[in-house]
Structure formats: structure tokens, C-alpha cells
Amino acid sequence: MDKYIQDLCEVIRNGDMENTYKMVWIRSLVETCVLEPSLKTIHFDNLSKKIFGYYWNQTIYFDLEQSPNPQKRPEIYQRVVEEIGRYRSKYGYQPQWFSRVESRVNVPVKNISSVLVKDVCWRFPKVGNITYDLYELDRRNRTVTPHEPEKIRDHSHILFDLINYRWTQKLEEFNHSPRISKKVRGTDREDIKRKSLSKFKKYLDLENPNHICFHTEQIIDPKNLSIDHVIPWSYMFSDDLWNLVYVDRSINSSKSNRIPDEKTIEKLEKRNHELSKLIHRGGFKSKDTEELYLSIDQGYVRKFWVG
């Protein structure tokens, strides 16, 4: 491999990281080299909007923390969290890609650019006592000039995968949720699709044929029948029979991504035991039913709730 790309990979792979700033910095640089090849010198403002978007997507879909202390978040990430709060208060909790709502969002470009100047751009090329010669910086004018942009473009697929790998490694230190690599890949490609849950109805009907709301214990009007993830989908990033129940649609909408209390978890554990007996008695056998049995055996409900 070319020496420049080797050096860049060495920095991505082994540079010291307190938070995820370095990964959003290099990802924004690589993306700019790919999408805007005519730009030889890149202004930090150009990178700032991309960085905001990366954090927006990971946060609005999965609430992934980007540093070890949620009480003292990195400044850029904290600004994203605050802006998401404002967006939700105005437009609701349905997550949307940054690229689709950019016009409705106040991106603090100058603030992000200042953080890049102060804390990120000059630190990124350092690995131990070595500083790799990857680009020219003009911190006063807030610009960066990569030495070999054409080589970055030619190897971008390798660089993107390596960046996501290192980013995932760091996120796993701060987050206890499952499937983090899948979440990073999904938000990176804006490729997250919620699947239909209708295939689970035949199992849920076994234990709850009268369609009693799991949360209110009231009969659900047929037009308001909904299937809910007790432990939020944003945390699990999967549809599992052991985590799905019938609820009234209005309840499903109002609970959003809130973590259930222990009483709810105990109720779900009891439901799963009852459901497993009915499934066994009925002779049902599928990947979903096997996962239900495994969830009971391994205590998934409580394990993921605690996580």
C-alpha cells in the first residue's frame, strides 16, 4: 500500500482518543475529498456541517454517547444533543436523517469550526511521539490542505471501513447497547428501515387473544392496535418476539424511547414464560420462537434492561 495511505491508516488505527472527535474529523475530510474533488484547500466550516450530521444521525436514532461522561459531553456533541431537543419539541420524536431536515435545524457552524481549530485538527496526526505529515494546517484561517487528496479518494472505501471500525471500538467503551457496529454502519449509509411487525401477531394472539393493552390493561380498539418494543427499538435495533407486546397506538406514541420501570420488566418476563408454554403446546417452531426460549434461558429481558 502507498506510504501516505499507510501513515493515514496508522493514525486512524492507533491514535489516542478521549472521545470520538478524531473520527468525525477524518471522516469529514475523506468525504469532502470524495464528494468535492475540486477543493484542494478545505475550510473548517465545510467540515463542521458534516460532523454535525454524523452526530445527529447517531444520536436521534440510537442515543449513542460519544464520550465517557454524559454529564460533561464534548462541546460539539452537546450542541447536537441540544438541537435535537429543540427539534423534537417542535416536530415530534420521529427520527429523521439530518440530510432531510437540515433546513429546519440550526447548525452552529462557527462554534464547531472553533472546536476543530482548538482541540482536534492538530491532535489528529499524532501517534505517541510521532506526528505524521498528512496535511497542511492554517489554523488562523481555519483551513486544511490534504497532501494526497487523490490517494484518499482512491482508497476511500478502505478508509471509511477503518474509520467506522475504530469509531465502533470507541463507542463500545461508552455505550452498553447491543449491535453498535450495525448502528454505526446504518447511520453512516442512512440505511435504517423499520420492518413490519405483522408476522409476530400469530404468536402475540396466542397469549393475548382479546388484545389487552400491555401497559393500561384495557381492551384496545381494533383501529388502534399496535405492537410495541418494551425495551426501546432505538436501544435494541432489532425486532424480537420476547420484547414485543400489544399496546394502544396512543400509548405507543406517548412512551417514545423511555426506559421501562422494573415492574414493567417483571410483567414482560412473566408474559414470556406464559407465551413460551403456549407456543410449545401449539407446536410452533421458527427462528423467532427459538429466540424466545433462548431469551428466557439467558435472561435477556433483565440483562438488556440493566444494560
N, C-alpha and C positions, 0 to 999 in steps of 0.2 A: 504494500500500500504506500501511496505517496507520503513523504515525510511530513508535510503540512497537515494532512488529514490524520496521520498517526499522532502528531502532537495534540491536535484538537480532541481526538478520542481519548488520549491520556488525561487531558484536563477534565473532560466530562466524567470519565470513569473514576478518577482519583482525587479530584479537587475537594478540599474541605468544605462542608456545608452545614451551617447552623439552621437554615430554613431552605425554602425552595427557590429563592431569588435567582440563583445562578442558572437553574434550569430554565426558568422563564426568559431570562436574558438571552441565553444561547439559542433557545428555540425561536425567539422572535428574530434574532439575527439570521439564522438559517432560513426561516420562512421568507424574510424580506429578500434575501439573495435569490431565492427560487421564484418568488412572485413578482419581484421588481428588479430584473437583471440590469436595467439601465442605471440603477442607483449604485454608484461606486462609494460615495460617502453618504452615510445614513444618519439622519438626525434622531436623537433620542425620543423626540415626540412621536416619530414614526413607529418606534418600538413600543411606546407606552400604551397605545390603544390595543395592540395585540396582546400585551401582557395582561391588561385589564380583562380582556376577553377570555384568556386561558383560565384565570382565577374565577371569573364569573361563571363559566360553564361547569367547572368542578364544584363550585360552591352551591349554585342554585339547584343542581341535580342531586348532589351527594353530600353536601356539607363537609367536604374534606378539609381538615385543618392543615395549614401549611407551615406550622412551627410547633415546638414542643409546649408552649404555654398559651392556652386560649385566653388567658387574662392579659397577655401582653403580645398581641399579634403583630407581625411585621406590618409596617405602615401601609404599604400598597394593598396588601390583603385586607387589612382592616377597613380601608376606604371602599373596597369592593363589597365587603360584608354590609357596611352601612348603606351603600347604594342599593343593594339587593333588598334591604329592609324597606327603603323608600319605594322601590318599585313594587314590592308585594303589597304595601299599604294602599297603593293606588290602583294596581292592576290585578291583584289576587295572587294566589300561591302556585298556579300552574307554571311549571318551569318552562323557560323559553331560552333558546340559544341567543347568545349575545349578538350574533350577526343579524338576527331577526328583530331585535328590539333596540338596537344601537341608537336609533333616533330618539328613543324615549328615556335614554339613560344619560346622566351627567358624568362623563369620564373626566377625572381630574388629571388631565394630560401633563400639565406643568408640574404638579406635585409628584407624579410618578417619575417624570424625567429627572427631577431633582434628586430623588432617592437613587436612581440609577447612577447619577454622577457621584453622589456621596458614598454609596455603600456597595455598589455592585460591579460596575464596568472594570475598574482597576483590580478588583479582587479575583475576578473570574479566572484569569490566565495563570494564577499562582497554584502550584502544587508543591507543598513543603517549602524548600528554599529556592525552588526554580520558578522563574516567571517565563512562560512560553510566549514567543513573539507571534501572536495570532492576528493582531490588528493595530492600527494607529488610533490613539485617542486624542480628541481635543475636548477636554472636559469644560473648558471655558465656553466654547460654542456648542457643546453638547452634541458632538458628532463622533462616529466611529467609522473607520475605513478598513474593512477586512482585507488582508493581504492577497488572498487567493479566492475571490468570490466564485469564480468559475469552477474551482475544485469543490467548493462547498456545494454548489448546485449539482455537480456530477455525483457526489456521494451523499446527497441529502437523505435518501431512503435509509442508509445506514445510520446517519447522524440522528434522524428522528427516532428511530428504534432505540438507539443507545440513550438518548435524552429521556425517553419515556421509561426505559428500564431504570435509570438512575433516579428519576423523579419518583417512580413507584417505590423503590427501595427507601427513599427518604420519607415518603408519606406513610409507609408501614411503621415507622418509628412513632408517628404522632396519632395514628388512627387505628382503631381496633376493628373496624368494619371489614367484612369479607370482600373478596373479588376486587381489590384495589387496582390491580393491573388492568382488569377488564374495564373498570370505571375510567381509568386514565385513557385507555385506548378509545373508548366510546366517546368521551368528551373531546378528545383530540380530533376525531374524524366526524364529529357531530352525527354520530350514528347510534342513537339510542331510541329504540322503538318499544312502546308498551304493547305486549301481546294480549290477545283476547283471553279472558279467564273462563269463557263459557265451557271449556272442556272439563272444568272442575265441578260443574253443577251436579253431575250424576253422583259424585261422591258426597258433596255437601247435602244433597237431598236425602241421603240415607240417614244421616244423623239429625237433620233439621227439615223434615218434610213440610212443616207448616210455615216455614220461612219466618222464624222468630229472630228479631234483630239481636245480634250478639251483645251489643252494648246497652240497649234500652229494654230488652226482653219484651218488646211489643211486636205484634204481627205487622209485617211490612206490606204496604200497599204494593201489589204486583208491578205497578209502573215505577215504583221507587226502589225495586230490588237491586242491590248492588253487592259486589264481592270486595271485601276489604283485606288488606295486609295488616295484621295486628301489629307485628314489628314492621316499621315503615319500609316500603319498597326502596326508598332512597338509601336506606342502610343496607338492605339485603341484596338489592339489584338482582332479584330472581323471584319467580313465582313458584311457591312451594305449597303443596296441599296442607301441610302441617301448620302453615301460617295464614291460611285463608278462611274467612268466615262470611256469612251473610249479614249485611247491615242495611239499614235505611240509607238511601243515597244522600240525604241531607246530613246524616251523621258522618258519613264517609268524607264529605266535603269539608265539614267543620273541624274534624280532628287533625287534618293536614299531616305534618310529619312528627307530631308529638310522640314522645316515648310513652308506652303504656305503663300503668302502675302495676305493682306486684299482684294485686287482686285479679287484674285482667289476665296476667300471665298464668296464674294458678287456674283460672277458668279455661284458658286455652289448653293447658296441659290436660285437664280433665276431659275436655271435648275430644282431644286427640286420642286418648285411651278409649273412649266410647266409640269413636269413629273407626278406629283400628279393629275393634271387635266386630262391628257391623260389616266392614269390608272383608274380613276373614271369613265371616259366616256366609257372605254372599258370593265368595269365590272370585272376587275381583283380583286381578294381578296385572300390574303395569309398573313403569318406572316411578310414577307418582305415588303409588301405594307402597312400593318398596322403600321410598324415601320417607314416607310417613312412619313405617316401622322403625327405620334407622333413626329418625329424629327422636322417637320415644326411647330407644335403647341408648342413644348418645346424649340425651338431654338437651337437644338443640334449642328448644324454646327458651329455657333459662340461660343457657350458655350465650346465645346471641343477645338476649335481653341484657344480661350483665355486661357484655361487651359494648 
